[in-house]
Amino acid sequence: MPEPRRRPTRTTTATVVLATVAACGPAHAFTIDTELTAACHEGITSTALRAIRAEGAFAPPLTPTRDERAFIEDLQFYPAPDLRDLGGAALLASVRDNDLKGRGSDDLSALAEVHGNPDGQMEHCLRSAGQKEPGGSQAAVSDCRAFIRARAALALAGLDAGGTVDPGVRTALSVHLSIRGTIDVSLPTYYVRIGQALHAIEDSFAHTYRTADGRRITVALDWLGPSSGNWLESRDGPAHAKLLDNCDDADAVRARRHALAIEAATAMLRATLGPGSADQKLVAVDAVLDAYLSFAPGCTFDNRWCDAPEVAYRDAAGCGGGGAAPGGGPGADSGVLLGAAGLGLLGLSLRRRRGVRGALGLLALAALLPGPAAAGEDTPPAASHTTEVVAPPVAGAGPTTVQTTTTAQKKTVTVTMDRKAAEAMPPPTVVPVAQPGPADPRATAFGGFVGVGASIERPAAAVSLGARLRASRRWSFGLDVEWNPWIAFNGQPLRAGVINLYGTAMLRFPLSYERFNLRISASLGASYLLSDLFGAPAGSIGIYLGATPLAVEWKLSRIVYLIISPIGIALPLPQLSGVPLLYPQYRTTLGLEFYAG
């Protein structure tokens, strides 16, 4: 049956960063399902498993437990509806393992370490660092075959006496889940090991040059050399090519490779699940490897790798970026201009009168911008003068004069300002700004709070409602209930998250003559899990910790503060036993706090 259409994903800051890196860095293998890449491995493997299940009962669907269902629902990708049983999900999670090794599919720094591991290249049918020409391709193919055969042999240990998948024989696999994070999951051994073998088989059609029929390998590609910058094609073989990783059947060459990858994956499942003893199954495995991963010698750099059509899919030569303009051109001046603009804006924010603001902004620019110089000169002339006359910033005052003198040794800026203009500063505020609530700010006051917040590092939202007690001028206390839904940018996007109930102590710093106060706060309470996660059933109750190192209380009216918290820390920990479930968040929060007048 055809693959279901994937749910639309959200555009995030992480997505933009991933897109930028993906444009310059080659992908590693037939792609796996992420926000940016197609589900090539998952699609090939799903098609193969469906074909085998249609042929017999050796790999029947396995009904998941409640905890295993939570594992499936929290995967970073969407298994097709007919493969959302434990066996199908375990196989698809395992076929992704060669690329992820327990890392998140959007963790670029960690994935770079995985893909750059010189000891793991055989898992992708790529050549290792020491596999140089002549003979490097053949050695790489031999290593890849050995890896696949070893994993297939381990998979056979997960079958029962009748040759059917035994759900009771388990292997721990490290999997990164959307919400739960990286955790070890006990999965049926057969699916774990055969999934890792299938990944390498499928990659052999993206990471090699092949004979015209696509069934034998002529050249193994190199990932490590081009990534390290120390690469010579005649010695290290052709570089990995991103275009060969596509499974969109964009042309005949790639369509044939995609079809052969499905055919080979199906044949490997059939060889390990078909009738016969373990020894007979290994013979069948060898026959599959001979059919799809045999090495055909004779292709070298000198004969253009037997005039391989895959040469046309080479990556473009890097992705460049603009550098700084040489010799103090526009690129060199940009920092000065930005600095001058910044000082000018600072002047605008510090002065309330329009004329003084303009004078300060202009003075900042005059002080920072270079004096006039002849075209092409690297040093200023012996002496040059520039004079600017600024309109009077205060009615009745004389003009302000700015004179810049530049010599070969230094630049001098002389400012002459009318005394009346210099003294025209805004008067200090001498009338206190009333605090919302009772007229006496020291009096006890009762109030309420409503707020919303969001976290990006661990995506989440927060909607809260609470009561407030202002016990003194310095101290306030709160009791809040909060719904904290969690968000994933892969897999299922929105999770019910937790309900948090907590008390908060707030140390306030009232600023009588300003429109705002400052405060810090700390929270302690309980966290209640609303939906099942792997290893953490719904209804689990743990603790909640929170802190706000700095928040602003803006005095909106006689009864209302606008609470602005640019950074706060929220630590719901609803699962304490087993493997604790912690979902830390760095939040930005806005709220309204009410006090009776």
N, C-alpha and C positions, 0 to 999 in steps of 0.2 A: 504494500500500500504506500502511497506517496507520503513524504514527510509533511507534517502539519506546518502551517505558516507560523513563524516565530512571533511572539508578542513584541510590540514595539518597545524599544528601550529608550531610556531617558538620556538627554544630553546633559553632561555634567562637566565640571572642571576636569575630573579625571579622564573623561572621554576626550577632551581637547588635548590633554597632555599625551594620551595614548596615540591619538591620531598624528601628532607631530612626530613622535618617536617612530611610529610605524612607517611614516613616509621616508625616513632616512635609514632605518635599520631593517635588515632582511628578516622575514618570518622564518620560523624553524619548523619545516616539514609541512605536509598537508595540514592546513590550519585546523584548530579546534574552535569550538563555539565560544566566542567572546562578544563584547559589544561592538568590536570592529571587524571581526573576521568570521568567515562562514564556517558552518559545522561540517567540515569535510570528513574528519575522522569519525565523528558521531554518525554522519549520514552513511558512510561506507559500511561501518560496523553494524548499524541498524538494519540495513538492507541484507547483509550476510546472515544475521541472526534470524530475521524473518524467514529467509529461504530455508534455513536448517530446521526451524520449528515447523515449517510447512511440510517437511519431508518425514518427520517422525517425532517421537516423544522423548528423545534423549536430552533435550534442553527445554523442558516445559516451564511455563511461568512459575515463579516462586512467590507465594503470598507473603507480603512483608508483615512484620509485627507493627504495633503502634509506634515503637521507637524507630524501626526501619522506615516506616512511612514518613516520619518526621525527617529522616536523613534524605529521602528522595525529594521531599518538598523543599529542602534547603540547598539543593545542588545549585551550582553556578550556571547551569544550563537547563534546557527543557527536554527531557526524554519524551519521545512520542507517546501518545496515550497507550498504545498497545505494548509499550516497553517500560511502563512505569511499575512493573513488578520488581522484586528484589534482584532476580537474575539479570534482567535487562539493564536496570540502573547500575548494578555492580559492574557489568561488562563495559558500559559506556564510561563510568567513572575511571575504570582501570585503563581503558585505551587512551585516556587523557593523561595518565600518570607519567608516561615517558617525558612529556613536555612540562609537567607541573611539579612533580615530586612533593606534593603537599602544599605548594605555594598557591596564592590566589592568582587567577588568570589575569588580573590587572596589576600585579606586583612586579613592575618592570625590573627593578634592581635585583630582586631575588631570582627572577627568570633568567636574567643575563648570566648569573652564576650557574644555573642549571644547564643552560644551552652551551655555555663555554667550558663545561667540565670535559677535559680531554679524555677522561675514562668512560664517558657516557656516549660517545659518538656512534658506537655500534647499535645503540637503541634506536637510531634514526637512519641507519644504513649510510652513514657518512664516514669519511676516512679520518683516522686519528692522526695526532701530530707526527708520529714517526713513519707514517705510511706514504713514502715518497715514490716518485717514478724513477726507474721502472719498477713495476710490481706493486705499487701502492694501491691501485684499484682492486686488484685481485685479493690483496690482504684485507682490505676493507670489506669486500663482499664475504670473505671467509669468516670474518669476525661477526658480521651481521647474521649470517646463517647460524653460527654457533650460538649466538644470543637467542635467536628465535627457537632453535631446537631445545635449548636448556629450559626456556620458559614453557614450551609445550610439554616437556617431560614433567615439570612441576605441576602443570595443569592436570595431567592424568591422575595425579595423586588425589585430586578432588572429585573423582568419579567413584560410584559404588561398584559392587561386583558385577552388576548388569550393564555397566558402561554409561549410566545416567548420572547427571550432576547430583552430587550428594550435598544438600544444603547444610548438613551438620559439620562438614569439614571446612574450617574457616581459616582465613589469613588476614592479619591486620594490615590495612592500607591507610596511609596518611592522606586525608582529603581535606581541602579547604572548602568549607561551606559558606554560603553567602552571609548568614548571620552568626552562626556558631563559631566560624573561624576554622583554623586548622585543628583537626582532631583525628585520632586513630579510630577507624571503623572496622569491625570484624565482618568480613564478607566471604561468600563462598569461594574457596580456593580456586576452583576451576576457572571461574570468571575473572578473578584477579590476574592470574598468570597468563591465561590465553589472551586477555585484553592487552597486556604488555607485549605479547608476541605479535598480535595483530597490528599494533601501532608500527612496529618495525617493518613488517611486511608491506603495509600501506605506504610507509615512507620510502621504501625502495623504488617506488614508481615516481616519486617526486625528487629524489636525490641522486639519481643516476642517469647517464645516457644509456640508451638501449638499442638493440638491433631493430631492424625495420618492423618486425612483427611485435615488438614491445615485450618479448618474453625473456630475453637474456640481457644481462648487464654487460656493457662495454667499458664504462668509466664510472667511478664513484666520485661524487663532488666533495668539495672541501669547504667547511664552515669556519674552522679555526684560523686558518691562514689569513684570509681576507679580513676577519674580525680583528686580528692582532696587528695588521699592517705589515706583516712580514710574509709576503706571499709571492710566489713565482709560479705561473701556470705550468710551465714545462716541467717543473719539479714537483709541485703540490697538486696538480690536477686542476680542472675547471672549478671556479667558485660556485658556491650555492647560488641558486637563482630563484628569486621570489615568484616570478611568473609561473614556474613549474609547480608551485605550491597550490595554485588555484584549482578548484574542482568545479568550475562553472561551465566546463565543456566549451570554451570559447573558440576552439578550433579543433581540427581532426587529431592533431598530436596529443593535446591534453584530454580530449574526449576518450581516445583510446586508452591512455594511461589510467584515467578514472575508472573506466569499465574493467580494465584488467585488475586494478586494485580490489574492486568488489569481487571479481571472480576468484582472485587468490585468497582473500579473506574468507570467502565462503568455503573454498576447498580446504583451508586449514581447520575450520570448525568441523567440517565433514570428516576430515582425517582423524581428529581427536575424539569425536563423538560417535563415529560409526562403529560397526561390530568389530570384535576382535580383542585380543589381549593387549596389554600395555606395549609389549614388544612389537606386535603387529601394527599398532597405532603409530609407533615411532617410525616404522618402515614407511607408513603412509605419509607421515610428516616429511620424511626425507624426499619422497616422491614429489610432494608439493614444492619443496624448496628447489628441487632439480627443474621443475616445470617453470618456475617463475623467478628464481634467483640464481641461475647458472651464470658463470662468467664466460664471456666470449673474448679471448685475447686478440691483440693485434692493433688496437686503436691507440694512437699516441699523439703527442703535441705536433709532431712533424707532419702527420697526415690529417691534421685538423680533426683529431679524434674520429677518424673515419668519416669526415665530412658530416658530422652528426647534425641533424636538424635542430637539436636542442640548443646549439650554439646561438641561434637567433633569439633565445629567451634570456640572454645575459642581462644582469642588472645594469642600469645606467651608472655612469662613473660618478658616484657619490652625490651628495646634495650639499651645495655650497650656501654660503651666507655672506652678506655684505660685510666688509671690514671697515675700520675707521678710515676716514679720508686722510691721505698723506699730507705731511707738511703744513698742518694748521689750516686745512681747508674747512668746508662747511661741517664735516664730521667732527673736527677738532673743536670748532667754536660752539657746537651744540651744548656741551656741558656748561660752558660759561653762560650761554643764553638761559639755560634752564635754571642755573643758580641765581642769575639776576632776577628772572621771573619769580623764583621762589621768595627772594628777599622782598621784592615788590609786593607780593601777595601777603607776606608777613606784615609789611607796613600797613596794608589795607585792613588787616584784621586787628591791629593794635590801635588804630586811630579812628575816631568816629567822625571827625569833621572832614568834609570832602576835599577841601584845599590841602590840608595837611597830608591826607592820604596820597594825593597826587604828587605832592612834592617828595614824599619819602620814596614812593615807587620810582620816580625819575632819578632821584639821587642814587638809589641802589643800582639802577642800570648804568648811570654815569660812572659809578665807582668800579664796576666790573667789566664793562665792555672795553676792548682795546682801543687805543687812540688811533688816529689815521696813520696809515703807512703806505708807502709806494708799493705798487704791485710787484710781487716776487721778492720783496725784501724779507729777510729773516730777522732783522733787528730794527728797532725804531730809529727814526732820524735823530740827529744830534739834539734838536729841540723842536717841539711842535706844541701848539696851544689850541685848545678848543674851549669855547665859552658858550654856555647855555643860560638863557634868562627864563626863569619860571614865573608865571603869572602869580600875583599875590594870593596866597591861600586864605588870607583873612581880609575882610573889607577894611580899607583904610591903611593897610600895611604896604610897605615898599616891596619891590620884587626880590626874589631869591636868585642869586647868581651862582652857577656851578662852573668852575674853571679847571680844566684838566691840562697839566703840563707833562709832556713825555720826553724823556731824554734816553740816551743809550744805557744809562745806569738805573733809572727809576722812573716811576710815574707818580705824580703828585696831584691830588684832587683837593681843591680849595672851595669851600662852600661859604657863601656870605648870605645870611638870612636876616631879615628885619626882626628886630627884637620883639615887636608886637606879635609877629607870626610865630616866633619861637616859643613865646609864652602862652600861645593860644591852645593850651591842652585842655581836654575835657576835665571838668571838676570831678573829684571823687564822690562816690555814692555815700551819702551820710544818713540816708533814711533806710532802715532795715527792710528787707523784702519778707513779707509775712510768710510764716510756715503754714501749710495746709493743716487744718484741724483746729483744736481749741486756740483761743487767743493767747493763752499762756502756753508757750512751747514746752514748758516743764510739766504740764499737766498730763495725766494718764489719758490716753485716747484709744478707742476701739475703731477698727476699720476692716476693709476687705481688699482683696487682690485678684485680678485676672491677668493672665499673661500667656504669651506664645513664645516658643523658642525653636531653634533649629541647630542641628549639628551636621557638619560636612565630613569631617575625618572618619567618623563612624556614622553614616547617614541616619538621621532620626529627626522626628518632630516632637514637640511637647506642648500640651495645652493644660494649663493649671488654673485652679480656683482655690482661694485660701482666705483665712481670717488673719487679722493683724491686731497686735497689742503694742502700742507705743508706751513703754513703761516709764521712760524718762527722756530727757533731751538727747541722750546718747544711745540708749538701748531700745530696740524693738524686737518683738518675737512674732513668729508666724507659724501657722499650721496649714499645710497645703495638701491637696490631692491632685494628682497629675496623671493624665494619659500620655504615655510615651511610646508611640508607634515607631517601629524600626523600618528602615528602607534599604532595599538592595538594588544595585544598578545592574545586576545580572540575576538570572533565575526569576523567582516570583518577586515583584518589586516592593509590595507593601506587606508588612507583617504586623500583627496586632500588638506585639511588643509587651509592655508591662504597665501596670498601674502602680504608681509610687505614692506613698503616704508618708509625709515627713514633717518634722518641726525644724524651724530655722531661727537662729540667733543672729541679729544684725547689729553691728557696731557702727553708729552713724557719726558723721563729722559735719554738723550743721555749719553752713556758711551764711551768716545773717545778712550780709550785704550783697549777696549774689543771688541769681535766679535758680541756683541749684545747690544741692548738698552732695557729699560723697559718702559711701559706705562700703563695708566689707561684710561677708556673711558666711555661715557654715550651716549645713543641714545634715540631719540624721533621721532615718526612718526605715520603712519596710518596702520591699518591692515584690509584686505579685505577677507571675508569668501568665500571660493570657492564652498562649497557643503552644502546641508541642514543638520542641526542638530536639535534635538528636541528643540523648542523654539528659534531657531536661523536660519532663512532662508539664503540660499546662496545669496550673494550680500550685506550682512550686512557689514557696515564699522564702525570701532571703532579706538582705539588708540593702539600704540605699544610703549613699554618701554623696554630699555635694558641697561645693565651695565656690564663692564668687570673690576673687581677689580685689575687684574694684567695680563699683556700679555708681551710676549717677541718678540722683533724685531731682528731677526737673519740676519746679513749682508751677504747674499748669494753672491752678486756680486756688481758691481758698479751701477747697476740699480734696483736690486731686494732685498726686505726683505722677509724672511719667517716669517709669523706672527703665533705665537703659543699662543693660549689662553686656558689654561688648565681648567678654570672654568669661565663661563659667565652666566648671567641671562637674559633670554628673556621672556617678558610678552606680548604676543599678546592678545588683548581684543577686538575682532571684533564685539561683541554684547554688547551694552551698555544699551538698554532698556529691560524692563521685568526682567527676570532672566539673569544677565550678563553672558557672556561666556568668561571665562579666561582659557588659557591653558599655565600655567607657565612651563618653561623649565630651567634646569641647563645644560648648553652646554659645550662641548669641541669643539674648532674650530681650523682649520688650513687654512691658506690662503697665497697668494702671493700678495705683494704690489709693484707696479712698479713706478719708478720716472725717468724722462728723465735726462740724465747726462749733 
